[in-house]
Amino acid sequence: MDKDHKKTYFYNAVALTVLTVLELGVYQMPIAKMSQIVLLFAFAITKMMLVAMIYMHLRYETKVLRRILFIPIPAAILFAWALMYDLPFRWAI
Amino acid sequence: MSEALAIKDPFGKATTGKLGMWLFIIMDGLSFGGLLIGGAALRATAPSWPNPGDLLNIPLTGFNTFLLICTSFTMVMALNSLEKGSQSGLKKYLALTMAGGLVFLGIQVYEYYHFILDGFIPSTSIYAAVFYATTCFHGLHVLSGVIYIACILYAANQGRYTAHDTDHVEILGIFWHFVDLIWIFVFTVIYLI
């Protein structure tokens, strides 16, 4: 964190903008809904990683802190999967 | 001997304030996760789900997303300026970030105003309820962030921060970038899918 990261921050903003434009492009594209969802999630996750790693300076933090911060993500996926599995049993009419 | 006994700090140079903010972000992220997972569950069981593009103003929200990305850049530049010892740069970039946050909120209020005029209110449908709950919760985070920036900007005007005392600005930055990070996901899930 001693160097001047102005260029990195600027290129990151450009990359985030390009990815946002690509997202809007994919949204307009006449492709299968599932392909659209996969692409949109891929772009969103890439953007989130760029913000976390570069703007939030997570890449300069220790491995322990990074691991602790990423633990809730699989937990949230597990909760979502469990809830979806439960839906037909609870909410079906 | 003392070298052999030395324990490496697992969190490196991260201060307690910074660790506290990270902990808050984990909890807040799970709150958003709960809202989005709840929305997905409602969508999975709903007999029909509207195409967001038919109801929402996607280009305007796309611009809002771009705006939030710009504020993330100005926020990180505020910290960069302070690290180089530039007080004027710190104040300028903090003010720009705050202005960006206010414009974001203004656009969101404008969007809500037109939805309400068109009769699209939370009780209209499950989709409307999910849309308002998620975007309002995020909007409150942006508002909190703007107030937080105003407090730090006030302290910066008093000359409280130096190139060797950047902790408060860095913690503010983590919160603001988190608000941007969450919006990236909310924009994809609520507006595009």
Chai-1 contact restraints between the chains, C-beta under 6 A:
chainA,res_idxA,chainB,res_idxB,connection_type,confidence,min_distance_angstrom,max_distance_angstrom,comment,restraint_id
A,Y9,B,F73,contact,1.0,0.0,6.0,A-B,restraint_1
A,Y9,B,V76,contact,1.0,0.0,6.0,A-B,restraint_2
A,A13,B,I69,contact,1.0,0.0,6.0,A-B,restraint_3
A,A13,B,F73,contact,1.0,0.0,6.0,A-B,restraint_4
A,L16,B,I69,contact,1.0,0.0,6.0,A-B,restraint_5
A,T17,B,F66,contact,1.0,0.0,6.0,A-B,restraint_6
A,T17,B,I69,contact,1.0,0.0,6.0,A-B,restraint_7
A,T20,B,T65,contact,1.0,0.0,6.0,A-B,restraint_8
A,T20,B,F66,contact,1.0,0.0,6.0,A-B,restraint_9
A,L24,B,G62,contact,1.0,0.0,6.0,A-B,restraint_10
A,Y27,B,L192,contact,1.0,0.0,6.0,A-B,restraint_11
A,I37,B,I193,contact,1.0,0.0,6.0,A-B,restraint_12
A,L40,B,T188,contact,1.0,0.0,6.0,A-B,restraint_13
A,L40,B,L192,contact,1.0,0.0,6.0,A-B,restraint_14
A,A44,B,I184,contact,1.0,0.0,6.0,A-B,restraint_15
A,A44,B,F185,contact,1.0,0.0,6.0,A-B,restraint_16
A,A44,B,T188,contact,1.0,0.0,6.0,A-B,restraint_17
A,K47,B,I184,contact,1.0,0.0,6.0,A-B,restraint_18
A,M48,B,L181,contact,1.0,0.0,6.0,A-B,restraint_19
A,M48,B,I184,contact,1.0,0.0,6.0,A-B,restraint_20
A,V51,B,H177,contact,1.0,0.0,6.0,A-B,restraint_21
A,V51,B,D180,contact,1.0,0.0,6.0,A-B,restraint_22
A,V51,B,L181,contact,1.0,0.0,6.0,A-B,restraint_23
A,Y55,B,S72,contact,1.0,0.0,6.0,A-B,restraint_24
A,Y55,B,V76,contact,1.0,0.0,6.0,A-B,restraint_25
A,Y55,B,H177,contact,1.0,0.0,6.0,A-B,restraint_26
A,M56,B,I174,contact,1.0,0.0,6.0,A-B,restraint_27
A,M56,B,H177,contact,1.0,0.0,6.0,A-B,restraint_28
A,T62,B,F11,contact,1.0,0.0,6.0,A-B,restraint_29
A,T62,B,G12,contact,1.0,0.0,6.0,A-B,restraint_30
A,V64,B,P10,contact,1.0,0.0,6.0,A-B,restraint_31
A,L65,B,F11,contact,1.0,0.0,6.0,A-B,restraint_32
A,P72,B,I26,contact,1.0,0.0,6.0,A-B,restraint_33
A,P72,B,L30,contact,1.0,0.0,6.0,A-B,restraint_34
A,A76,B,G33,contact,1.0,0.0,6.0,A-B,restraint_35
A,A80,B,I37,contact,1.0,0.0,6.0,A-B,restraint_36
A,L83,B,A41,contact,1.0,0.0,6.0,A-B,restraint_37
A,L87,B,A44,contact,1.0,0.0,6.0,A-B,restraint_38
A,L87,B,T45,contact,1.0,0.0,6.0,A-B,restraint_39
A,W91,B,T45,contact,1.0,0.0,6.0,A-B,restraint_40
